[in-house]
Amino acid sequence: MIKAAILGGAGYVGGELVRFLLGHPEVELVGISSRSHPGMPLGRVWPQFRGRPDLVFAEGEPLRAAARAEVVFLAMGQGEAMDLA
């Protein structure tokens, strides 16, 4: 099982990544971040994922969401993604 995180998970691309990764049998989504929704449950931002109370947008630095991940998806603006990369 591959542990993944999404940084910038509240935007359109982030939401699509959540959908793809939650449906993938070999991936466990272990972290998600959003600058605009820190501390909020995933299902409050994306109602179609209300059944996942274990996923909460990380508070603080986006990289905190990636602490347990083996792979990280950057779903944010290119300038911010470039700085993190």
C-alpha positions in Angstrom: 0.0 0.0 0.0 1.4 3.4 -1.0 0.9 6.2 1.5 0.0 9.5 -0.3 -0.7 13.1 0.6 -2.2 16.0 -1.3 -1.0 19.5 -0.7 -3.7 22.0 -1.9 -6.6 19.6 -1.7 -9.5 22.1 -1.6 -9.2 23.2 -5.2 -10.6 21.5 -8.3 -7.5 19.5 -9.0 -7.1 18.6 -5.4 -10.7 17.3 -5.2 -10.1 15.2 -8.3 -6.9 13.7 -6.8 -8.9 12.9 -3.6 -11.5 11.1 -5.7 -8.9 9.1 -7.7 -6.7 8.2 -4.7 -9.6 7.2 -2.4 -10.8 4.9 -5.1 -7.4 3.3 -5.8 -6.9 -0.1 -4.2 -3.2 0.3 -3.7 -3.2 3.9 -2.2 -3.9 5.1 1.4 -4.5 8.8 1.6 -2.7 9.8 4.8 -2.6 13.6 4.6 -4.3 16.5 2.9 -3.7 20.3 3.3 -5.5 23.5 2.3 -4.4 27.0 3.1 -8.1 28.1 3.1 -9.6 25.3 5.2 -7.1 24.2 7.9 -8.6 21.9 10.5 -11.8 21.2 8.6 -12.9 17.7 7.8 -12.6 16.6 4.2 -16.4 16.0 3.9 -17.2 19.6 4.9 -15.2 21.0 1.9 -16.1 18.1 -0.4 -19.6 16.7 0.6 -19.2 13.6 -1.5 -16.5 12.4 0.9 -18.5 12.8 4.1 -18.0 9.2 5.0 -14.3 9.9 5.6 -14.1 11.6 9.1 -10.5 10.4 9.4 -9.3 12.9 6.8 -8.9 16.5 8.1 -7.1 19.3 6.3 -3.8 19.8 8.1 -3.2 23.0 10.1 0.0 25.0 9.8 2.6 24.4 7.2 1.4 22.3 4.2 4.3 19.9 4.6 2.8 18.7 7.9 0.2 16.8 5.9 3.0 15.0 4.1 4.8 13.7 7.2 3.6 10.1 6.8 3.4 10.0 3.0 5.7 8.2 0.6 4.4 10.2 -2.3 3.1 13.8 -2.3 0.9 15.5 -4.9 1.2 19.3 -5.2 -2.3 20.6 -6.3 -1.6 24.3 -5.8 -0.5 27.2 -7.9 2.8 26.7 -9.8 4.7 29.4 -7.8 3.8 27.9 -4.5 4.3 24.3 -5.7 7.7 25.3 -7.1 8.8 26.7 -3.7 7.7 23.5 -1.9 9.3 21.2 -4.4 
